[in-house]
Amino acid sequence: METIIVIVFLAGYLAITLEHNLKIDKLIPALAMMAILWALIALGIDGYENWFDSAHQSLVEGFDKFGHLDRMHMMEESLLHHLGKTAEILFFLLGAMTIVEIIDYFDGFATIKGFIKTKEKGKLLWLFSILAFILSAIIDNLTATIVLITILQKVIKDRETKLWFAGMIVITANAGGAWSPIGDVTTTMLWIANRVSAGQLVLHVLLPSLVCMIVPVVIASRFKVFKGLIDGELEEEKSKSKYSGVMLYLGLGAILFVPIFKTVTHLPPYVGMMLSLAVVATFAEIYSNKKFSISSVDQEGQDSEGHHSPVHHSLSKIELPSILFFLGILLAVAAMESLGILFNAAGALNEAIPNTDVVVLLFGLGSAVIDNVPLVAASMGMFSEPLDNPLWHFIAYSAGTGGSMLIIGSAAGVVAMGMEKIDFFWYLKNIAWLAFAGFISGAVVFILLRDFVLNV
């Protein structure tokens, strides 16, 4: 039965990886794989010799001697445990997504365009790169990429130049998301699962991520495409709401408050995110009641009296397919973990490649091909190192930045591909090697920092 389970998992994984070729949204194989795996476990529960207790991160002693009812009870407890841990991540993401949508409702991101006052391509490259690095650490790399490419489309008209800028935004946004507990889904997963703490993650990964951003930008800034001035005039864009700036800084501040809340209260991060959402939503409703001028809001958020509810409108724009994908993939990986398959795989991997740094670098390279969410979820089931072990920080860095090497290797890359119609092979030829140079440079800095500066 375990062989069948592994085959189902690999088939589902392959379907997720080939999402664009199969023209099937990855949430479908993720949900199907999750349901089938747990069904197979339930049907064959009496035939398994091992069971991994995720709550205590150890194999259950004497599981082969348990009766049918005891085995079923343990399976139900494990499923409930994993559902609870997955729900923590999903509600955290829901809160963050809603805050971002509320900021967008008030046209808050238009404020960022005010920072762009130069026509020099070289300066624009650094400006977009720095904005991507900082923004992605706060509102996640996917949202930061969407915001900056939207601005890019208004600033630069030349198609070829836009492609290069979009590629560099992908690299720098992924680098920025890797060092923040709220900057990437994978770092959020590690943070919520108590593999890393916010302070230690920043301490260990900020400098390598910065190097991962700077190296490609320094190299690219010497290219002809980034020399000279952009065509046309910089357009002055007025925000559609007088509260756009206030809501931008309030929303970003509310998201940044979440790690502080967790540090002070030791409550799960989603609790702090719900509090932040409540505060932002309160101000959004107050400002909405003042009948601000915003012409771009559609009618989805209106009630019968014509009043716009920014919260209802923002919730209606949440990307539920992504939420369902995370639900499916995390519970599917949990099924593999519960049978001890990932635990045994880790042992076999450590025997084959004794150097964990090499293993983690391979994870990073693999994240360019395989979605980094299941990759990190699998790593959490494979290794049992304690909180803030450097292994987890290296995994956060590698999984977060390695995906930049292919346009389909990260959520930021996929959305940039869609928004700018970036060709896979164009990115592979022109951007991939820059991303690899940044990835390796940052990895070397991480190892040197860990071994000779922090001495851990």
C-alpha positions in Angstrom: 0.0 0.0 0.0 2.9 2.4 0.8 4.2 1.9 -2.8 0.8 2.9 -4.2 0.7 6.0 -1.9 4.1 7.1 -3.1 3.0 6.6 -6.7 -0.1 8.7 -6.1 1.9 11.4 -4.5 4.5 11.5 -7.3 1.7 11.6 -9.9 0.0 14.5 -8.2 3.3 16.3 -7.8 4.0 15.8 -11.5 0.6 17.2 -12.4 1.2 20.3 -10.3 4.6 20.8 -11.9 3.1 20.5 -15.4 0.2 22.8 -14.6 0.9 25.0 -17.7 1.4 22.1 -20.1 -1.8 20.3 -18.9 -3.8 23.5 -18.8 -5.2 22.3 -15.4 -5.1 24.6 -12.4 -2.7 23.1 -9.8 -5.4 23.2 -7.1 -7.2 20.3 -8.8 -4.4 17.7 -8.5 -3.4 19.0 -5.1 -6.9 18.5 -3.7 -7.4 15.2 -5.5 -4.0 13.9 -4.3 -4.7 15.0 -0.7 -8.1 13.2 -0.6 -6.9 10.0 -2.3 -3.8 9.7 0.0 -5.8 10.0 3.2 -8.4 7.6 1.8 -5.7 5.0 1.0 -4.2 5.5 4.5 -7.7 4.9 6.1 -8.4 1.8 4.0 -5.0 0.2 4.7 -4.5 1.4 8.2 -4.0 -2.1 9.6 -1.1 -2.8 7.3 1.3 -0.1 8.3 4.3 -0.7 10.6 5.2 2.9 11.3 3.4 6.1 12.3 5.0 9.5 12.7 3.6 11.6 15.5 4.0 15.1 14.1 3.1 16.8 17.4 6.1 15.2 19.1 8.3 14.9 15.9 9.0 11.2 16.5 7.9 7.7 15.3 5.3 6.1 17.5 6.8 3.1 19.4 5.0 -0.1 19.1 2.6 1.1 16.4 2.7 -2.4 14.8 1.1 -3.8 17.9 -1.9 -1.3 18.0 -5.4 -2.6 17.3 -7.6 -1.3 14.5 -9.6 1.2 16.6 -6.4 2.6 18.2 -4.8 3.0 14.7 -7.9 4.8 13.4 -8.0 7.0 16.4 -4.4 8.0 15.9 -5.0 8.6 12.2 -7.9 10.9 13.0 -5.9 12.8 15.7 -3.0 13.2 13.2 -5.3 14.5 10.5 -6.9 17.0 12.9 -3.5 18.1 14.1 -2.3 18.7 10.5 -5.6 20.5 9.6 -5.1 22.8 12.5 -1.5 23.6 11.5 -2.6 24.1 7.9 -5.5 26.4 9.0 -3.0 28.6 10.9 -1.2 29.2 7.6 -4.4 29.7 5.6 -6.0 32.2 7.9 -2.8 34.1 8.2 -2.6 34.3 4.4 -6.3 35.3 4.2 -5.8 38.1 6.6 -2.7 39.4 4.7 -4.4 39.1 1.4 -7.4 41.1 2.6 -5.3 43.9 4.0 -3.5 44.1 0.6 -6.8 44.3 -1.2 -8.1 47.0 1.2 -4.9 49.0 0.4 -5.6 48.5 -3.3 -9.3 49.5 -2.8 -8.1 52.9 -1.7 -5.5 53.0 -4.6 -2.8 53.0 -2.0 -0.1 51.5 -4.2 -0.3 54.5 -6.5 1.6 56.3 -3.8 4.6 54.2 -4.6 4.7 55.6 -8.2 5.5 59.0 -6.6 9.0 57.7 -5.7 9.8 57.4 -9.4 11.2 60.7 -10.5 14.1 59.7 -12.9 14.2 58.7 -16.5 17.6 57.1 -16.3 17.3 53.4 -16.9 20.2 52.5 -14.6 18.7 54.5 -11.7 15.3 53.0 -12.4 16.8 49.5 -12.3 18.1 50.1 -8.8 14.9 51.9 -7.7 12.6 49.1 -8.8 15.0 46.5 -7.3 15.1 48.2 -3.9 11.4 48.7 -3.9 10.9 45.0 -4.8 13.3 43.9 -2.1 11.6 46.0 0.6 8.0 45.6 -0.5 8.2 41.8 -0.9 9.4 41.5 2.7 6.2 43.2 3.9 3.4 42.3 1.5 5.0 39.1 0.1 6.9 38.6 -3.2 3.8 37.8 -5.3 1.9 41.0 -4.4 5.1 43.1 -4.7 5.7 41.8 -8.2 2.1 42.6 -9.2 2.3 46.1 -7.8 5.7 46.9 -9.4 5.0 45.5 -12.8 1.7 47.5 -12.9 3.8 50.6 -12.2 6.4 49.5 -14.7 3.8 49.3 -17.4 3.0 52.9 -16.8 6.6 54.1 -16.7 8.3 52.1 -19.6 6.7 51.7 -23.0 9.5 49.8 -24.9 8.6 46.0 -24.9 12.2 44.7 -24.7 13.2 47.0 -21.9 10.0 46.1 -19.9 10.9 42.4 -20.2 14.3 43.0 -18.7 12.9 45.1 -15.9 10.2 42.5 -15.2 12.8 39.7 -15.0 14.9 41.7 -12.5 11.8 42.4 -10.4 11.2 38.7 -10.1 14.8 38.1 -8.9 14.8 40.9 -6.4 11.2 40.3 -5.1 12.1 36.6 -4.4 15.3 37.7 -2.6 13.3 40.2 -0.5 10.7 37.6 0.5 13.3 35.1 1.7 14.5 37.0 4.8 11.1 38.0 6.2 8.7 35.7 8.1 5.8 37.4 6.1 7.6 37.8 2.8 7.0 34.4 1.2 4.6 31.5 1.8 7.5 29.2 2.6 9.1 31.4 5.2 5.6 32.0 6.7 5.2 28.2 6.9 8.6 27.8 8.7 7.7 30.6 11.0 4.2 29.4 11.9 5.6 25.8 12.4 8.1 27.1 14.9 11.1 26.1 12.8 12.4 29.7 12.7 11.8 32.9 14.8 11.4 36.3 13.2 14.5 37.8 14.7 16.8 34.9 14.0 15.5 34.6 10.4 16.3 38.2 9.7 19.7 37.9 11.4 20.8 34.9 9.4 19.1 35.5 6.0 18.9 39.3 5.5 22.6 39.7 4.4 22.6 36.6 2.0 19.3 37.8 0.5 20.7 41.3 0.0 23.7 39.8 -1.8 21.3 37.7 -3.9 19.7 40.9 -5.0 22.7 43.1 -5.4 24.9 40.7 -7.5 22.4 40.3 -10.4 21.6 44.0 -10.4 25.2 45.1 -10.5 25.9 42.7 -13.4 22.7 43.7 -15.3 23.3 47.5 -14.8 26.3 47.1 -17.2 24.1 45.8 -20.0 23.2 48.1 -22.9 19.5 47.7 -22.2 19.8 49.5 -18.9 21.8 52.4 -20.3 20.4 55.8 -21.4 17.0 57.3 -20.8 13.5 55.8 -21.1 11.3 57.1 -23.9 8.5 59.6 -23.3 7.6 61.7 -20.2 7.0 60.4 -16.7 3.3 60.8 -16.2 1.9 62.4 -13.0 -0.6 60.0 -11.6 -3.2 61.3 -9.1 -4.6 58.8 -6.7 -8.3 58.1 -6.9 -8.7 58.5 -3.1 -7.4 61.2 -0.8 -6.8 58.4 1.8 -4.5 56.3 -0.4 -1.3 57.3 1.4 -2.8 56.8 4.8 -4.2 53.4 4.0 -0.9 52.3 2.4 1.2 53.1 5.5 -1.5 51.8 7.8 -1.8 48.5 6.0 2.0 48.0 5.7 2.4 48.9 9.4 -0.4 46.5 10.4 1.3 43.6 8.6 4.7 44.5 10.2 3.0 44.5 13.6 2.2 40.8 13.4 5.8 39.5 14.2 5.9 42.0 17.1 2.5 40.7 18.4 3.7 37.1 18.2 7.0 37.9 20.0 5.2 39.7 22.9 2.2 37.4 23.3 3.6 34.1 22.0 0.2 33.5 20.3 0.1 32.0 16.8 0.8 34.6 14.0 -2.7 34.3 12.6 -4.2 35.9 15.8 -2.0 39.0 15.3 -3.0 39.1 11.6 -6.7 39.0 12.5 -6.1 41.9 14.9 -4.3 43.8 12.2 -7.0 43.1 9.7 -9.7 44.3 12.2 -7.8 47.6 12.7 -7.3 48.2 9.0 -10.9 47.3 8.2 -12.1 49.7 10.9 -10.3 52.6 9.3 -11.4 51.5 5.8 -15.1 51.5 6.8 -14.7 54.9 8.5 -13.0 56.5 5.4 -15.5 54.8 3.2 -18.4 56.3 5.1 -16.9 59.7 4.4 -17.8 59.2 0.7 -14.3 59.5 -0.7 -13.9 59.9 -4.4 -12.9 56.6 -6.0 -14.0 56.0 -9.6 -12.3 52.6 -10.1 -14.3 50.6 -7.5 -16.8 48.3 -9.1 -20.3 47.6 -7.8 -19.5 44.3 -6.0 -19.0 46.1 -2.7 -22.1 48.2 -2.8 -25.2 47.6 -0.6 -28.7 48.6 -1.5 -28.1 52.2 -0.4 -25.1 52.6 -2.7 -22.5 52.5 0.1 -19.2 50.9 -0.7 -18.0 48.3 1.8 -14.2 48.1 1.3 -14.0 44.9 3.5 -16.7 43.1 1.5 -15.2 44.2 -1.8 -11.7 43.1 -0.7 -12.9 39.7 0.5 -14.6 39.1 -2.8 -11.2 39.6 -4.6 -9.3 37.1 -2.5 -7.6 34.4 -4.6 -9.3 31.3 -3.2 -7.7 28.9 -5.7 -4.3 29.6 -4.0 -5.8 29.0 -0.6 -7.3 25.7 -1.7 -4.0 24.7 -3.3 -2.2 25.3 0.0 -4.8 23.2 1.8 -4.4 20.3 -0.6 -0.6 20.3 -0.9 0.0 20.7 2.8 -2.4 17.9 3.9 -1.0 15.7 1.1 2.5 16.2 2.4 1.2 15.6 5.9 -0.1 12.2 4.8 3.4 11.2 3.6 4.8 12.5 6.9 2.4 10.5 9.0 3.4 7.2 7.5 7.1 8.0 8.3 7.9 8.1 4.6 9.5 11.5 4.7 11.4 10.6 7.9 12.9 7.6 6.2 13.6 9.6 3.0 15.6 12.1 5.1 17.7 9.3 6.5 18.4 7.9 3.1 19.2 11.3 1.8 21.6 12.0 4.6 23.4 8.7 3.9 23.7 9.4 0.2 24.7 13.1 0.7 26.2 13.5 4.2 26.6 17.3 3.7 23.3 19.0 4.5 24.5 22.2 2.8 24.6 20.4 -0.5 21.1 18.9 0.2 19.7 22.3 0.9 21.3 23.8 -2.3 19.7 21.0 -4.3 16.4 22.0 -2.7 17.0 25.5 -3.9 17.8 24.3 -7.5 14.8 22.0 -7.3 12.5 24.9 -6.3 13.1 26.3 -9.8 11.3 23.3 -11.2 9.1 22.1 -8.4 6.7 24.4 -6.4 8.6 25.5 -3.3 5.5 25.2 -1.1 5.4 21.3 -1.1 9.2 21.3 -1.2 9.5 23.2 2.1 6.5 21.2 3.5 8.4 18.0 2.7 11.6 19.3 4.3 9.7 20.1 7.5 8.7 16.4 7.6 12.1 15.2 6.7 14.2 17.0 9.3 13.7 17.3 13.1 16.2 20.0 13.9 15.1 22.4 16.7 13.9 26.0 16.5 16.3 28.3 14.7 18.7 25.6 13.7 20.7 27.1 10.7 19.3 24.3 8.5 15.9 26.0 8.6 17.4 29.4 7.8 19.3 28.0 4.8 16.1 26.2 3.6 14.2 29.5 3.9 16.9 31.2 1.8 17.3 28.5 -0.8 13.6 27.8 -1.4 12.8 31.5 -1.5 15.5 32.5 -4.0 16.1 29.4 -6.0 12.8 29.7 -7.8 14.0 32.8 -9.6 16.2 30.6 -11.9 13.1 29.7 -14.0 10.2 31.9 -14.9 7.8 29.1 -13.6 9.9 28.5 -10.5 8.1 31.0 -8.3 4.7 32.6 -7.8 6.4 36.0 -8.6 7.7 34.6 -11.9 4.4 33.1 -12.9 2.5 36.3 -12.4 5.2 38.3 -14.2 5.0 35.8 -17.1 1.3 36.4 -17.3 1.3 40.2 -17.0 4.2 40.8 -19.5 3.8 37.6 -21.6 7.4 36.7 -20.9 8.6 33.7 -23.0 10.0 30.8 -21.0 13.1 30.4 -23.2 13.7 34.2 -23.3 13.9 34.2 -19.5 16.0 31.1 -19.5 18.5 32.7 -21.9 18.7 36.2 -20.4 17.6 36.1 -16.7 18.2 32.6 -15.4 22.0 32.9 -15.2 21.7 36.2 -13.3 19.4 34.6 -10.8 21.8 31.7 -10.4 24.7 34.1 -9.8 22.7 35.8 -7.1 21.6 32.5 -5.6 25.1 31.0 -5.3 26.6 34.3 -4.1 24.0 34.6 -1.3 24.5 30.9 -0.4 28.2 31.4 0.0 27.6 34.5 2.2 25.1 32.5 4.3 27.7 29.7 4.9 30.5 32.1 5.8 28.2 34.1 8.0 27.0 31.0 9.8 30.4 29.4 10.3 32.7 32.3 10.9 30.6 35.3 12.1 27.6 33.9 14.0 29.5 30.6 14.9 26.4 28.4 15.0 
